């Protein structure tokens, strides 16, 4: 009987007929070495369902044993996986892309709203004894930004970028997008968006939402120079990967109030935050839970199972990451 392991407990069922399925612990492993020890204790393994924070490299594959045929990432991203190392061993790599779209787009909009309306500061005040003592704020306190009719820049015109742009229709936002090629779905109704170069869009936008995959080309795509192009009233949100933004440059700009605010669900050195970020009132911070609605996590498990069943059957993966 083939053996499939899932390195963390997740929502959803793992329906893999004819296979033994072993599910790991509820929370994270303390170290990579502890994770590898647990994987080795389950060897020999045929397929691993990995998490986005598993570092899948030669040591990881060695721990699984010589029978390993595939790794399926419980995520849309796969930068945690050494795809070349997998290819050398004939190990297939899959991911769960479509299931994260709606939840991550919801998170992007949540961060836009929260940063625009100064939720970090307002929430802190509402929970403080000062609120009970002083009562309602004056009409000049905690004044935020408006959204209706403003300009939204989508950086990365994939599924999540498109879903985020679609959510802006209710506010009648003017949508710009940055992509390597034209995406006519953005340019047709109901979005009627306009393709721009990144520098042009950053200078024009009121709200910027990042949706590019992480790579060498996108590392620090939003750096100090490009942050300097943004309006003083601009808000930038990132639900993609942390290192797309130079986090130190962002902290400096927020601290000096050169931009209005930021909303982050991902971090450059996750889970470690750049010093000073956590103390900033104009930063809204979430712990990488963009796809964290139960329905979407269950869909991710279903897609992972589709990939696992294909690997065990020697068939093409429905969602494969090519080397």
N, C-alpha and C positions, 0 to 999 in steps of 0.2 A: 504494500500500500504506500503510495507517495505521501510525503510529509510536507505540509505547508505551515509556516509559522508567521504570526503577525506580531511585530515587536512591541506594540502597545495595544491595550484594550481600546476599542473604538466603538461608536454607535454603529448599528447595522448588524446584519447576519452574514456569516461566511458560508454560503451554500456551495460547497465544492464536493459533489458526490464522488465516492470512491477514494477520498483522501482523508488522512488524519490531519486535523487542524488544531494547532496549539497557539493560544493567544497569550501574550506577555502581560506584564504588569499594568496597572492603571496609570501610574505616573511615570515621569522620566527616570532614566538610569542616571546614577550619579556621575559616571564617567563613561567614555567610549570603551574602556577596558572592561567595565562591568557588563556593558551590553554585549561585547564580544564573548565574554565568559558564558553568558546565558545562551547566546546563539550556539556556541560550541557544545553546550550541554544538551542541546536538542538535535545535534548532528547525528546521522546524515540528513540533510534537508534538500527538498526538491525546489521549492519556491519560497521566497521571503517577501512578505508585505512589509515594506519599510516605511518609516516616518520621515518627514522632511528634515528632521534634525539628526537622523542616522547618517554617519559618514560611511558611505558604501565604497570601500576601496579593496585592495588585494587582501588585506588582513581580515576584513569583514567576510569576503568570499572564502578565504581559507577556513575561517571559523565554521562556515556552513557545511564544509566538507565537499568531496569530489562529485557528489551527485547534483549539486546546485545547477538548476536550469534557467532560473529567472528571478528577477527582483522587480517588484511592482511598488512604486512609490505612492503612498497615500497622500498625494499632493499633485498640483499641476506643475510646479517647478521640479527640477531634477538636478540642480547644481550641486546637491549633496552627493550625487552618484558619479563615480569615475566610470563614465560610459565606455571609454576606451578599454579600461581594465576588464569590464564585463565582456566586451566584444572579443578580446583576446582569448577568453575562456569559452566563448560560445554561449554566454549567459544573456538571455533576452532581458530588456528593460522596458517596463511600462509605467504609465502614470494615470491620473484620474482627472483629466482636464475639465470636462464639461460640467461636472457637478459643483465646482467651486464658483461658477460664474455669477449666479444671482446673489449668493451670500456676500461675496467680495464686493460686488457693485453696491449692495446695501451698505456695507461698511464704509465705502468711499463717500457715499452721500451722508451717512451719519457723521463722519469726520468733518466734512465741509460745513454742515449745520452747526456742529458742536464748536468748531473753531470760530466760525463767523459770529456766533452768539455767546462766545466767551464762557463756555460751559465749565471749564476747569475752575475759573475764578468764582463763577456764580454758584457752582456746586459746593465749593469749599465754604463760601459764605452761608449758604443755606444750612449746612451741617454744623456751623459754629455757634457757640453761645451768644456771639455778637448779634446774630439774627433775632434771637428771642428778646434780647435787650433793646436793640435799636429799631427793630421792625422793618417795614418796607423801605427800600432804597428810594433815593430821589430820582427824578426823571433824567438826571444827568449822569447817574452812576451805571456802570457796566453796559454802556451803550455799545452795541455790536454793529455788524454789517448787514445790509440787505442783500438778497439773492436774486429776486425777480428781475429779469431783464438784463442781468449781468453776463459777463463773458466767461465761459468755461473752456479751458484748454485740456484736451485729452491727449496725454503723451503715451502713445502705444495704442493702435487701432484694432486690437484683437477683440475677442468675445467680451471680456470684462470691460474694456474701454467702451465698447459699443453699449453694453447694458447700463453702464454708468451714465453715458450721454443720454440714453433714452429716459432715464429717471429725471433728467433736468428739464424735460418738456413741460412739466407742470408749473415750472417757474418762468417759462418763456425765455430760457437762457439762450444766448448766442453761443453756438458751439464751434470751436476750432479743434483741429486734430493734427497731430504730428505722427507721420509714418514714413517708411521707406518708399512706399508706393501709394498710389491713390486707392482709396476704399470707397467705392461708389455708394455702398449702403449708408455711409456717413453723409454723403453729399445729396442724396435724394431725400424727399419728404419721408418722415416728419422732422428729421434733424436739420436738413439743409445746411450741413456743416461745411466749413472751408478748410482745406489743407494748407498748412503753413510750415515754415521752417521753425525749428525749436526756439531760436533766439527771438524771432519775430513774435511767436506766440506768447512767450514768457513776458515780453514787454507789453503785450496787449491785454492779457488775461487778468481777470479779477480772482478767478479760482483755477488752480492747476491740479489735475489728478494724474498720478503716475501709474502706468499699466504696462511697462515694458518688462520682458524677461531679463534676468541678470546674466551678463556676459562681460568679457573684457571690454567690448565696445560700449556697454552701458555703465561700466564702473565709474562712479562720480560724474555721471552725465549731467547732474545738477550740482555744479561746483560753485565756488565763491563768485566767480565772474558771472555765471548765469543767474545766481540769486540776486546779484547786483542789477540785473536787467528788470527785475520784477517791481511792480508798483508797491508803494508803501502800504497800501491797503490790501495787498494780495494775500491769499491763503493758499498754501500748498499741502496736498495730502498724498500719502504714499501707502498703498496696499499691495505693492508688487514685491520688491526686495530692497532691504535697507541700504545696501551699498550703492544703489543707483544715485543716492544723494550723499554728498560729502557732509556727514552729520555734524562735524565740528564747525564747518562753515555755516550750516543752518543754525546751530546753537548760537553762534556769534551774531548772526543777523536777527534772530528772535530776541536775544538779550538786548541788543542795541535798538530794537524796534524799527529795523529797516524794512521789515515786512510785518503784516498784521498778525499772522498766526500760521500754525501748522497742525496737521493731524496725522499721526503715525500709527500704523499697525505693525510695522516691521522696522528693524534697526540694523545699523551697519555691523555691529559686533554682537548681535543678538545671542543671548538675552542680556548682555551688558549694555547699559546706556552710556553714551558719551557724557562725561562729567558736566553737570550743570543743566542737562536736559530735563531731568525730573523736577527741578525746582522752577521751571519756567511756567508762568501762568498762561502764556499765550501758546502753549503746546498742549494738544489733546493726545493722550497716549493710551493705546490699547495693546494687549499682550499677544499679538499675532493670532487673532481669532476671526479673521475675515470670513471664512467659510463656516463659522461656528453655529449655524442654525441646525437643529437636529435633522430636519428633512434632508439637507444637503450633505451632511456627514453620512447619513444612511445611503444616499445615492453614491457617495464616494466608495463605500464598502461594496456596493453592487457592481460598480465599474471595476474595482480591484478584482472582484471575483470573476468577472468576464475575462480579464487579462490572465488570471491564474488558470482558469479552465482551458484557455487557448494554449498556454505554455505546456500544460500537462498533456494536452492532446496533440502537441506538435503542430499546431495551426498558427496562422498569422494572428498577431495580437490586434484587437480592435483599437487599442490606444498604445502604440509603441513609440518609444524614444529611440531614434536611430543614432548610431555613432557618428 
